Amino acid sequence: MDLLAGWKRSGYCADFRLADVGKEIIVCGWVQRRRDLGSLIFIDLRDRTGILQLAFDDATEEAVTEKAKTVRSEYVLAAKGVLRERSAKNADLPTGDIELEVKELRILGKSDTPPFEIIENCPTAETTRLKYRYLDLRRPDLQRNILLRNKVSKITRDYFYEKGFIEIDTPLLMKSTPEGARDFLVPSRLHKGSFYALPQSPQIYKQLSMVAGFDRYIQFARCLRDEDLRADRQPEFTQIDLEMSFVDVDDVLTIIEEYIARVFKEAIGVDIPTPLPRLTYLDAMERYGSDKPDTRFGMELFNISELVADCGFGVFENAVQAGGSVRGFTAKNAVKTLSRKEIDKLTDFVKGSGVKGLAWVRWGEDSLSSSFGKFISEETMQAILQAAGAQKGDVVLLIADAKNALCQSVLGLLRCEVARKLDIIPKNKFNFLWIIEFPFFDWDEDTQQFVAMHHPFTAPLDECLPYLESDKAKVRAKAYDLVLNGIELSSGSIRITDPELQDRIFRLLGLSEEEAHAKFGFLLDAFRYGAPPHGGMGIGLDRLMMQMISAESLRDVIPFPKLKDATEPMSQCPSPVDPAQLAELGIAVVEQSE
């Protein structure tokens, strides 16, 4: 049965304005609400563009009015009528000056009473809304998010197409390779006991596209990683993935900076000044205690290790003597907010991050109090306050630890926690920066050896090549991250294409020639046939959208997301499968005791 036989929609509900008064139109959509005033009935009809009021009055045919009386929330309607000017206008609606005088009405679909109201900022629990995600997605705020995402996608494609990039698909079923996160595995029915992996990223295939001569690659790539979730992480996400041949670091960064400026301007009307600031990894850790610092507020770190090396306070002295440091930051005008009780909470916070405690100085209007003041001289205390740039009303927070990296990273976390407590993080501000020159190697405490900080195809800086064997801690990489407001949006690098250098790196990472060939043989073989110098990166589209709209969670910008436990309430996946399917795959599920 064709419910729209002979009817064709004239436009979307919010397309019409006062200039259209007198036109006969047909509109379709969902019932937001119905108001029955006896002789008058009004129905707010909603589609993805907004709302148009349908009017039924004494001039309306009785059969049409009676049909309107049966309509309920979320019914799907088609209405034909003539646009007229409203007597009672609504300045809050783009269509608030007009209404549709309905002549004919068709009910295209009935609806049960929804489990929650389809409104902006719906207060219903998220788990319930995700169970009925198809209803949740009808809400105007979520629809705006998805429509903005579509707009960003179009701007992205337009920009990269104009820059000569070619959109190339890469496989979803691929070989499992070590890339830093746990793979999702897919069993092969035809090759029992063997598995495909779902791609953590298209890294190897996009590099092969460079070897194939395509020069500039772009893809909206689906990436899947079996890792623990949080507000800015999902098991599957979309990456704006790109790779370029015959480029250096500056070429890649310039392309991305121009893209960022364009997409923010065209999508949300925000000007992003370029070039974007750059910080080396070492500078970022020294100043902010993070390789993805939020620079929307101050409270930069300082190092007072030399000052307190012989101060008389054992905690400070022991940290410095063990090769560590004493570092901190000053929270300006924070003495009222950071009471002793609040500082105790912050102490518990840092202990949970791996350090033994938090030292502090509170400089009140009438007195100065400190957790360590009785152990040091007045002269040393004044020197600490001067180094901290502290004044009356400020609170100085300090951490001492034998491990410099731990000291920095915990202060980085504490800095953001204090900023939230002080409510000093500006809203609707977009602070981008590049973090460059990452360490090539990372020290693994568990194995007591150096491991690759990035994937093993990342190129070291040329001036660091002499230190590869002799001093791994000195080696820096041609790697770069794009950071926005404390969130890593993108990561990339210039790649190794010299087979001899690649073999050297594999050996340094403890991979034998046989192991390297087993894991990456097809890529290494490709590099023997003329590999151009190349580099690239991947921009997290979901994280980009999350920042653009100041969302609290990725779930606000992904149509069908997972919960923190990686389940989807709507379809109830993951779920058991038929034993016959497992048998066909040669797989047996073994129950494990708790």
N, C-alpha and C positions, 0 to 999 in steps of 0.2 A: 504493500500500500504506500503510495507516494503522498506523504502528508503535505508536501510543498508543491503539488501539481498546479501548474499555471502561475506560481508565485516565484519571484526572483528578488532576493534581498537588494534593496536600494543602496545600502551602506551600513556602516556600524552605528551603534546607538549614539556615540558621542561625536559623530561626524557633522551633525546638523546644528545650525545657528539661526539667529533671527532673520538673516537674509534668505533662508529657505522656507519661511512662512508661506503657506498656500500650496506648497508642493504635496502631491500624493506620493507616499513612500511605503515601503515594506521593510520592517525591521524584525530581527530574530534575536533571542537571547534567553536568559534565565530570570526568574522572578526574584528580585531582592526583597521586596515586601509589597503587601497589598493593604490599602486603607479603604475601608467601606464606610462611607459617610451617609448611607441611605440613598439619597438621590444622586450622590456622586461616588464614583469608585476611581481610585488612583492606583496604578501599578507601576512600580519602579522596575523597568526592564534593564538588565545588566548584561553586557558582553565585555570582551577584553579591553575595550576603549573607555568604558564608563557606563553612565546611566542615562536613560531617556524616560521621562514620565509619560505613561499612557493614561488617557482620560476617557471616562465613560460617564455620560450625563443624560439628561432628559431627552436629548436629541438622538441618543444612541438606540439602535434597534433593540427591542426587548430581549431577543434571543442572544444577542451579543453580550448584553449586560448580564444575563443569567449565566452565561458561560464564564464571564469574568468573576462572578461570585464564587465559582467552584475552584478558582485558581489558588494555589498555595505556594509557600516559599520553595524555590528551586525548581518549580515547573518550567518546562521549556516551551516558549511561545513564539508564534509568528503573528505579527499585527500589521494590518493595512489601514491606512487612514491619511488624514490631512494634517500637516503641521500648522499649529496656531500659536499665537503669543499667550504666555501664561498670565493670568490675572495676579496670582501670588508667586512672585519670582524667588528663585533660590540662588543667591550670589555665590554659594559654595560649590555649585555645579557648573561645569562648562556649558551644559545644556539647560541651565536654570532659567533661561528666558522663554523657553518654548516647551510645548508638549504635543503629543500626538492625539488628535481627536480620532478615536478608533472607529472604523466602519466595519471591519471584519477581524475575527480573532480565531486562530487555530492553536489548539493544544498539541504540541509535537511530542511531548514526553512528560509523564507525571513523576513526582518524586515523593518518596517517603520523607518523614520528618528527619532532617539531617541531625547527626549526633552532636553538632555544634553549629553556632551561628556563623554564617559566611560574612565576616566583617574584618576590617583592618585590626591588627594587633589583638587577634582573638586570644582570650585568656585561657582557653581550654588547654589541658596538659599536652605537651608535644607528642608524647607517645600515642595518644588518641588521635591527634591530628595526622600523624604519620600513618596510622592504620587506615585512615581514609584520606590518603594524600591527594587523590583525585578531587576531593572536595576542598581540601586545604589549598590546593593550587587555584581554586576559583577566587580566593580572597584577593582584593585589589592590590594589597601591598606585595604579596608574593608574585602576582601577575606582572606588576611593574618591574620586579627584580628579573624575572625571566625574559621580559621584553627588552630590558636594558642589556641583558646578556646577549640577546640576539643582535642588538644594535652594535655592541662591542665586537661581536664576531664578524659582522659585515665590515665595520671600519678596519678591523685587523686584516681581513682578506684583501680589501681594496688597497691598503697601504703596502702590504708585501707583494701583491701582484704588480703594483706600480714600480716597485724596486727590483723587479725581475725575478722574484722567487717563483718556484714551481711547486705546486701542491702534489705530493707523492704519498701514497698509502704504504704503510709498512705492516708486516704480519702481526696478527694477534696471537698466533700459535708459533712459538719460537723455542730456541734452545735455552735451557736454564744456564745463566751465567752469573757470576758473583758481582752484584752491583750495589751492595750495601744494605739492602732490605730483604726480607724473606719473600720468596716467589710464591705465587699461586700456581699450583701444578695441575695439569690436565692429562689424565691417563689416555694412552693410545689403545684403541680396540684392535687395530691391525698389527700393532707391535707390542704385544703384552709385556708388561714389566718396564716399558719405556714411557717417558712423560714429556709432554710439551710444557713450557712455562708461559704464563701470560706476561706481557712485557711490563717491566718496571718503568721502562722508557724505551723509545726507539733508537737508543744510542748507536748500537752497532750497525743497524740498517741505514741510518741516516749518514753514517760515515761511509758505508758502501756506496751510497748514492753519490757521494763526492768522488769516490774512485771511478764510478761509472760515468762521470763527466757532466753531471747535471748542475754543478756549480753553485746553485742557490736553491735550497730545499725548505719547504714550509709544510706543516701538518698540524691540524687540530687532533692531537694524539691522545688516545685513551691509555692511561697508565694505571697499573694495578699492583699494589704492594700489600702483602699480608703482615701489617704491623699494627701496633696498638693505636687506637684512635684518640683524637682530642678535638677541640673546637675548630682548629684549622687543618684537620687531617681526615681524609676519608680513604677507604680501601681502594676506591677507584676514583680517578679524577681526570680532568682534561688539561692538557699541556699545549700551549702554543709553542711548538717545537721547530727549531730552525737550525740550519747549518750552512756555512759559506766557505767557498774555496778561495785561495789566494788572498787571505786576509791576515791581519794581526789583531791584537787585543783592541786597539783603538777603533778599528773598522767595525768590529762587532758591537762595541759599546755605543758608537755613534748611531748605528742603525736602530738599536733599541731605544736610545734616548729620543730620537725623532719619532719613533712609534709611540712612546709613552706620552710625549707632548701632544701628539695628534689625537690619540684615543681619549685622553682626558678632556681635551678641548671640545671635540665633536660629540662625545657621549654625555658629558655632564657639565660642560661649560667652564671647566677649571683650567687656568693657565699654569703649566708646569715649566718653570724656567730651566733652560739648558745652557751649557752642559751641566749635568748632574755632578754634585760633589763626589770626590773619591777619597777613601781612606784605605790604607793598607790594613791587612789583618792585624798586624802587631799594634798599629796605632789605635785601631778600634778596641782591642782588648785592653790596652793601657788606659784609654779615656773612658770607655763605657763598660768594660767587662763582658762584652758580647760581640760576636761576629755578625749580629743582626740588630744593631742598636737602634733604639727609638730616640731620634734627635729632636723631637718636638718639645722637649724640656731639657733643662740643664743638669745639674748635679753630676758633673764629670768626676771621675775618680782621681785621686792623688796618691802618691807613694811617699810614705814617711819612714821607710826602712832605715836609711842612714841616720835619720834624726833620733830614732829610738833604739838603735843597736845596743847602746849601753845606758839605757834610761833608768834601770833599776826595777822595771816591771818584767818579771820572768816570762810571761806569755809573749810579749813583744820580742824580748831578747832571744828566746829560744827559737822563734820562727825565723828570725834573721840569721842566726848562727847555723841553722839547718839548711840554709840556702834558699829560704822562702822570703816572705815579705810581709809588711804591714801596710795595708791600703785602706782607703775609705772614701767617703763623699760627705758633703755638707748639705743638709736639708734646710734651706733658707726659711726663716719665719715659721718654723715648725714646732717650736717649743710647746705651744698650747695643744696642738694635735697629737704630737708624739709624747704623751705622758709616760710615766714609768710603766703603767699597765700596758700601754701600746708597745713600748720598747720590749717588754717581756714577751709579747706576742711575736715581735720581729726576731727576738732571740730564738724562739722555738722554730720560727720559719727558717732561719739560716742553719740551725742544727739539723733540720730535716733535709738540708741540701748538702750536708757532708762535713761542715766545719764544727769546731767545738764550742764556739760561742761568739758573742757580739760585744765589742767594747763601745762605749758611748760617752759623749759629753753633751750635757744640756745647759745652754747658756741663757738662764732666765733673766728677767728684768732686774731682780735684786740679788741673785746669787748664781754661782756656777756649780753644777754637780756632775760627777763623773763616776764611772764604774771602776776606774783605775787611778784616780787622782791621788790617793793616799800613798801610792807606790813610787810616784815620781816627783821631781822638784817643781816648784812654781815656774821656774825659768823654762823647763822642758814643756810644761803645759802651755805656756804662752807661745812657745815656738810651734807646738802642734796646732794651736788655734790659728796662728799666722799662716802656716803652710796650708791649712784647710780653708783659708779665706773666711773664717767664721766671725760673726758679730753677735751682739745681743739678740736673742730671739731665735737663734739657730740651734740645730742639733747636728752634732758630728757623729757619724757612725763608722766604726773601724772593724776590720777583720784581720787577724794574724794567722798565717798558716805556713807550714813548711813547703807546701806546693803552690807555686806562684799561679799556675793555671786555675787551680781550685779557688784560690783567694779571689782572683779576678772574676771568674764565672759566677760565684756566689754573690759577690757585690753587684754584678750585672743584674741578677735576679732581684736582689734586695732593692736596687735603685728603682726598678719598675714597680715593685710592691709599694714602696714609700710614695712614689709619684701618684699611684692610685689612691692611697690613703689621704694625701694632701689635695687631691683633685686638681692637679696642675697640668694634666695632659690636655692640650687644646683639642677641641672637636673640629671636624671639617677642615683639617689641615693635613696636607700630604707632603711629608718629608722623605724624598727619595735620596738614596746615596748608593754608590758602588763600593763594595768591599773587594779589594784586589790583593794580589800577591799572597795568597794563602800558603801555609806550609805545605810542602809536597808530602811529607811523611807525618804521621801522627803516632805518638808513643802509646802503646797499649799496656796498661798496668797489669792486666790479667796474664798476658803472654810474655810481658817484659821484652817486647821487641817493637821495632817501627813497622807500621802498616801504612798503606796508601790512604791519605785523607780523602781523595777523590777516586774516581774510577781509574784503572791503571793505564788508560790511554791519554791522560792529561800530561801536557808537556811541562817540563821544568824550565825556569828562566835560564837563558843561555849562560849568564854569569855564574849560575849555581852548579853547572855541570861538573866542575872540578871537585865539588864536595859530595857527590853522590855516594861514594864509598867511604870517604874519610870523615864527614861530619854531616850526617843526615839532618840534624836539627837546623842547619843553616840553609837547607834547600827550600826554595820557594817555587810556587807553581804559576804557570800562566792561566790561573783560574780566577773567576770573578763571580760575585753574587750581586744581584739587584735587591736592595732592601727598601721596604716602605713601612714607616711607622712601627719598626720593630718586628716586621714579618718578612721572612725570606720569600720574595716573589719568584726569583729566577736564579738559576745556577748554570754556569757554563765554563768553557775553557778552550784554549787552543790545543789541538790534539798532537800526539806523537805520530809521525808518519815515516820516520827513519827506522827500518827494521832492526838495525844494529842497536840503536838507542832503546827501542822497545824490548829487545832481548835483555839488555842491561838492566832495565827497570824490573822486568819480571824476575831476574835473578836476585835483585836486591829485595824484592818482596817475598822471596822464598819459594818462587814457582820454578820448578824444573822445566826444561825444554819440553818434556813429555806432557807435563801438567798444563803448561801454557797452550800447547797445541791442542790438547783435548778440550780445553775450555774456549779458546779463541782462534782455533786453527784456520777457519775460513776467512776471518778478517786478516790474520797475519799473512795468509797466502795472497789475499787481494793486494796487500801493500807491496808485494814483490812485482806488481805489474804497473808501476807508475802511479803512486798516490800523490795528489796535489796537497800542499799545505792547506789545512782547513781548521775551522773552529766554529763553535755555535753555542746555543743554550736553549733552555726550555723555560717558558714563563707559565706559571700556574694560573690558568684562566679563572678557576674558582676562587683562589685567594685574591686575585686582582679585583674580581667582582665584589668579594666580601669587603675589601678596603674601600672601594668606590662608594658603597652605600652604607658604610660604617656598621655592617652587620656583626652580630655577636658570634655567629656560627656559619660554617660552610653550608649547613643544611638550609639556610635562607636563600641560597643562590643556586642550588642544585635541584633539578626537578624531582628526582626520586632518590634521596640520600639514605644512608644507613645510620643507625643509632651508634652510640659509643661502643657497644658490644658487637658491632659489625652485623647486626641483624636488620631486616627490613620488616616492620610490623605488618605492612599491607599484604605482601605475598608470603610472609612467614618463611623467608629464606634466611640462612641456609636450612635445608631440610633433608631428612633421610631419603634415599632413593630405593627403588625396587631391588630386592636381592638379585633378581635375574639380570639387571643391568650391571651390577657389580661382578657377577659371575662371568658375563660376557667380556668384561674388561680384565678378568683375572685378578680381581681385588677382593680381599676379605677384610672386613672391619673388625678390629680387635678391641674389645672393651677394656678400658684401663681402670683400675681401682683408684678411688679418690686418694 
